[in-house]
Amino acid sequence: MPLKVVKRKGRQTLYVRGTVGGESVYECTNTSDPKLAEAFRAKREAELWQASVYGKRAVVTFADAVTGYVNAEPRSKTTQRHLLRLVNYFGKIKLSAIGQHELDGAYAAILTQGGESKGATKIRAVLTPLRAVLEWAAIRGWCDKPAFERPKVELVRMQFLRPEEATALVNEAAPHIRPLLVFLITTGARMSEALELEWQDVDLDGARAVVWQKQGNERHIDLPPVAVIALRGIPWRDGRVFRPVFKRRDSHGVLRWVVGDAYHDTNRTGGGQIKSAWAAACRRAGLPGHERVWTPKGERWPKKAFVPDMSPHCLRHTFATWHYCVHRDLLKLKEDGGWQTITMVTRYAKKMPDHYCDQIRKWWAYDDWLEIQKCVPYTGQPVHVEN
């Protein structure tokens, strides 16, 4: 029985109903206009006949595949964000019509710098999510397995700190940032993992913490003595371990340290939570960077800001290079740092000269390089914790 436009009791929206090629259909047209409903019916009937003759792969669109891919299992916020951009670009294009030419067009349309974007950006924001959807669809027989040209990724010089540089960075940081920096350097935790760490997942007596990786896996971290000392200096013991701290005058004009509940949550889609404090610490520690000069919109006078060459993620590189320098064990580094494959950690081998091995051990053991009171950031002033 071919498709017919029908009404449903109590509804103004029209539906199509019938059987085409042995497939029973009862679908909403999303319109109450008879002409538009008839156009929907004709198009849908043609698609069903085409699918019955040539197979499902002839009619499945990219939007259909994304819907199935997202509903198949939970996807991260980042993945969903990338997929939404791809759906907005490809729309109802059939899977079989997506090739290298269409991919190049997606680079140009989706990315801020278009086709001139860096290879890593193209891979992360376009190629990887597109390939994931098409491979998922190929397993179901909706299209052929995708084959695309992989953009070239420029090799970037790995940046990490030597022990004396790490000491300077920590001691020159704002007091409330010092424990966080020590934790990042000694555990290799990602910034998101550290900022989401709860006190209930920290055992100071047992020198152990549990962080949750972006894949949803838990990672048990052994805390060296210096990390335990730094964490003990934090005055609160519930909720988030690392919190934003700022000064504010109360109703009596008394200047107080105000502790927020948590840093801004980006759902692990971005960073910048300690951008200002990081830049200030790097500048005072003498780490490399440059002055950025710009004139804000609507203002007459230019502003200046120090932009460090390193980002907080470089502390994860620091942990890895130190770890291999001391232990010379890639498998242990993989497990302790939470990397997925040995290949991912081989890049850290032999980066740190053996000369620094003893200094690293002393750093981890807390050999008087950091004054204990500097890990207690609020001595002598009132502390108010916002909940």
C-alpha positions in Angstrom: 0.0 0.0 0.0 1.6 3.3 -1.1 2.0 6.1 1.4 -1.0 8.4 2.1 -1.3 11.7 4.0 -3.6 11.1 7.0 -4.9 13.1 9.9 -4.6 12.1 13.5 -7.4 12.7 15.9 -6.8 15.8 18.0 -3.7 16.8 16.1 -3.3 19.5 13.4 0.0 18.1 12.2 -0.4 15.7 9.2 1.1 12.2 9.0 2.1 9.7 6.3 1.1 6.1 6.5 1.5 3.0 4.4 3.8 0.3 3.3 6.6 0.6 0.7 8.9 -2.3 -0.3 7.7 -4.3 2.7 8.5 -1.6 5.2 5.6 -0.2 7.2 5.7 3.6 7.8 3.8 5.9 10.1 5.6 9.2 10.3 4.9 12.8 11.2 5.4 15.4 8.4 5.9 18.2 10.9 3.5 20.4 9.0 -0.3 21.0 8.8 -0.1 22.3 5.3 -1.5 19.7 2.9 0.8 20.8 0.0 3.9 20.5 2.2 2.7 17.2 3.6 2.2 15.9 0.1 5.7 16.9 -0.9 7.0 15.1 2.2 5.0 12.0 1.3 6.4 11.9 -2.3 10.0 12.4 -1.2 9.7 9.8 1.6 8.1 7.2 -0.7 10.8 7.7 -3.3 13.5 7.2 -0.6 11.8 4.0 0.6 11.5 2.6 -3.0 15.2 3.5 -3.6 16.3 1.8 -0.4 14.3 -1.3 -1.2 15.9 -1.6 -4.6 19.4 -0.4 -4.0 19.8 -1.0 -0.3 20.0 1.2 2.8 23.3 2.8 1.8 21.7 4.6 -1.1 19.5 6.9 1.1 21.1 7.3 4.5 22.1 10.9 5.1 24.9 12.2 7.4 22.3 13.6 9.8 20.7 10.2 10.1 24.0 8.6 10.8 24.9 11.1 13.4 21.6 10.6 15.1 22.2 6.9 15.3 25.8 7.4 16.4 24.9 9.7 19.3 22.0 7.4 20.4 24.2 4.3 20.3 26.1 5.2 23.4 27.0 8.4 25.4 29.3 10.8 23.7 31.4 13.5 25.3 30.4 17.2 25.2 33.4 17.9 23.0 32.3 15.2 20.5 28.8 16.4 20.5 30.0 20.0 19.8 32.1 18.9 16.8 29.3 16.7 15.4 26.8 19.6 15.6 29.1 21.7 13.4 29.4 18.8 11.0 25.7 18.3 10.8 25.1 22.0 10.2 27.5 21.7 7.2 26.7 18.3 5.7 23.0 18.3 6.6 21.1 15.9 4.5 24.0 14.9 2.2 24.0 11.1 1.7 26.9 9.2 3.2 27.9 7.8 -0.1 28.5 11.4 -1.4 31.0 12.4 1.3 34.6 12.1 -0.1 37.8 14.1 0.1 36.4 17.0 -1.8 33.6 17.4 0.7 36.0 17.0 3.6 38.1 19.9 2.2 35.0 22.0 2.0 34.2 21.2 5.6 37.7 22.4 6.7 37.1 25.7 4.9 33.6 26.2 6.2 33.8 25.1 9.8 37.3 26.1 11.0 38.1 29.7 12.0 41.1 29.8 9.7 39.5 27.6 7.1 41.8 25.5 4.9 44.8 27.3 6.4 44.2 25.8 9.8 46.9 23.7 11.4 46.8 20.0 10.7 46.2 19.1 14.3 43.1 21.4 14.4 41.7 19.8 11.2 42.2 16.3 12.7 40.7 17.1 16.1 37.7 19.2 15.1 36.7 17.7 11.7 38.4 14.6 10.5 38.3 12.5 13.7 34.5 13.0 14.4 33.6 12.6 10.7 35.6 9.4 10.4 34.1 8.0 13.6 30.5 8.5 12.3 31.3 7.1 8.9 33.1 4.0 10.3 30.2 3.4 12.6 27.8 3.6 9.6 30.1 1.4 7.5 29.8 -1.4 10.1 26.0 -1.3 9.6 26.3 -1.4 5.8 25.2 2.2 5.2 28.4 3.3 3.4 31.9 2.2 2.5 34.7 2.4 5.0 36.0 6.0 4.8 39.3 6.8 3.3 40.6 10.3 3.7 43.9 12.1 3.4 45.4 12.8 6.8 46.6 16.4 7.2 50.3 16.8 8.0 50.9 17.7 11.6 53.8 20.1 12.3 56.2 18.8 14.9 56.2 21.1 17.9 59.1 21.3 20.3 58.1 19.7 23.6 58.3 22.2 26.5 59.0 21.1 30.1 60.7 22.5 33.2 64.0 21.6 34.9 63.9 21.3 38.7 65.2 24.8 39.4 62.7 26.3 36.9 59.9 24.4 38.6 61.0 25.7 42.0 61.0 29.2 40.8 57.6 28.8 39.2 56.0 27.5 42.4 57.6 30.0 44.7 56.7 32.9 42.5 53.1 31.8 42.1 50.1 33.3 44.0 49.8 31.4 47.3 46.5 29.6 46.5 48.0 28.4 43.2 51.2 26.8 44.7 49.5 23.6 45.9 47.9 23.1 42.5 51.2 23.6 40.6 53.0 21.2 42.9 50.2 18.6 42.4 50.4 19.0 38.6 54.2 18.7 38.5 54.4 15.6 40.7 51.4 13.6 39.5 51.1 14.5 35.8 47.4 15.1 36.2 45.6 17.1 33.5 44.3 20.4 34.5 40.7 19.2 34.3 41.5 16.2 36.4 43.1 18.3 39.1 40.4 21.0 39.2 37.6 18.3 39.5 39.5 16.5 42.3 37.3 16.1 45.5 38.7 15.8 49.0 36.8 12.5 49.4 39.2 11.1 46.7 42.3 12.2 48.6 44.0 10.1 51.3 46.8 12.3 52.8 47.9 9.6 55.3 48.1 7.0 52.6 49.6 9.5 50.1 47.1 8.5 47.4 44.5 10.4 45.3 42.0 9.3 42.7 41.4 11.4 39.6 38.9 10.7 36.7 40.3 10.7 33.2 38.5 12.2 30.2 37.6 8.7 29.0 35.7 8.1 32.3 38.3 5.9 33.8 39.6 6.4 37.4 43.4 6.7 37.9 45.0 6.1 41.3 47.9 8.4 42.0 50.7 8.0 44.5 51.5 11.3 46.0 55.2 12.1 46.7 56.0 13.8 50.0 56.1 17.3 48.5 52.6 16.9 47.1 51.3 15.7 50.5 52.9 18.8 52.2 51.3 21.1 49.6 47.9 19.6 50.0 48.1 19.7 53.8 48.5 23.5 53.6 45.1 23.9 52.1 42.7 25.1 54.9 39.5 23.4 53.7 38.7 19.7 53.7 35.5 19.3 51.8 34.3 19.7 48.3 36.8 20.6 45.6 40.5 20.4 46.6 41.6 23.3 44.3 39.4 26.4 44.3 39.6 30.0 43.1 40.6 32.6 45.7 40.3 36.3 45.5 40.2 39.4 47.8 37.0 41.2 48.7 36.1 43.8 51.4 33.2 42.8 53.6 30.4 45.2 54.9 32.8 46.5 57.5 35.6 47.3 55.0 37.8 44.4 56.2 39.8 42.9 53.4 39.2 39.1 53.3 40.3 36.2 51.3 37.2 34.8 49.6 37.3 31.2 48.5 35.0 30.1 45.7 33.2 26.8 45.5 35.0 25.6 42.3 36.7 26.9 39.1 34.6 27.5 36.0 33.5 24.2 34.6 34.0 24.0 30.8 32.9 20.3 30.6 36.5 19.6 29.5 36.0 21.6 26.3 38.4 24.4 27.2 40.8 25.8 29.7 42.1 29.1 31.0 40.9 28.8 34.6 44.2 30.0 36.0 45.3 32.0 33.0 46.1 35.3 34.8 47.8 33.6 37.8 49.8 31.3 35.5 51.1 34.2 33.4 52.0 36.2 36.5 53.9 33.3 38.0 55.8 32.6 34.7 56.8 36.3 34.4 58.1 36.5 38.0 59.9 33.2 37.6 61.7 34.5 34.5 60.3 31.9 32.2 60.2 32.8 28.5 57.3 34.7 26.9 56.4 37.9 25.2 54.4 41.1 25.8 51.1 41.3 24.0 50.0 44.9 23.2 46.4 45.6 22.1 43.8 48.3 22.3 40.4 47.0 23.6 37.4 47.9 21.5 35.9 51.2 22.5 39.0 52.3 24.4 41.7 54.9 23.5 44.7 53.5 25.3 46.5 50.2 24.6 46.9 47.5 27.2 49.8 45.2 27.8 49.9 41.6 29.1 52.6 39.0 29.5 52.0 35.8 27.4 54.1 32.9 28.5 55.5 30.5 26.0 54.5 27.6 28.2 50.9 26.5 29.1 49.9 24.7 32.3 49.7 21.5 30.2 53.5 21.7 30.0 53.6 20.5 33.6 52.3 17.2 32.4 55.3 17.0 30.1 57.5 18.0 33.0 56.1 15.1 35.1 56.7 12.6 32.2 60.3 13.7 31.5 61.2 13.7 35.2 59.5 10.3 35.7 61.5 8.6 32.8 64.7 10.3 34.0 64.4 8.7 37.4 62.7 5.3 36.6 63.7 4.6 33.0 60.5 2.6 32.6 58.1 3.4 29.8 55.5 0.9 31.1 55.5 2.4 34.5 55.3 5.9 33.0 52.3 4.9 30.9 50.4 3.5 34.0 51.4 6.3 36.4 50.5 9.0 33.9 47.3 7.4 32.6 48.3 7.3 28.9 46.6 4.7 26.7 49.5 3.3 24.8 53.3 2.9 25.1 53.7 4.8 21.8 52.2 7.9 23.4 55.0 8.0 26.1 58.0 7.1 24.0 58.3 10.8 23.1 59.3 11.5 26.7 62.3 9.1 26.7 65.7 10.7 27.2 64.4 14.3 27.2 65.7 15.1 30.6 69.5 14.6 31.1 70.7 12.2 33.8 72.4 15.2 35.5 69.0 16.2 37.0 68.1 12.8 38.4 69.2 13.6 42.0 67.6 17.0 41.9 64.3 15.5 40.8 64.4 13.0 43.6 65.1 15.8 46.1 62.2 17.8 44.6 59.8 15.0 45.1 61.1 14.3 48.6 60.8 18.0 49.6 64.4 18.8 50.4 63.8 22.3 51.8 63.4 23.9 48.4 60.0 25.2 49.3 59.3 27.0 52.6 56.5 25.1 54.3 54.6 28.3 55.2 54.5 29.3 51.6 52.1 26.3 51.0 49.8 27.8 53.7 48.4 30.8 51.6 46.1 32.5 54.2 48.1 32.8 57.4 47.3 35.9 59.3 44.2 36.9 57.4 40.5 35.8 57.7 39.3 33.1 55.3 35.7 32.9 54.1 34.7 29.8 52.1 31.7 30.3 49.8 29.4 27.2 49.5 
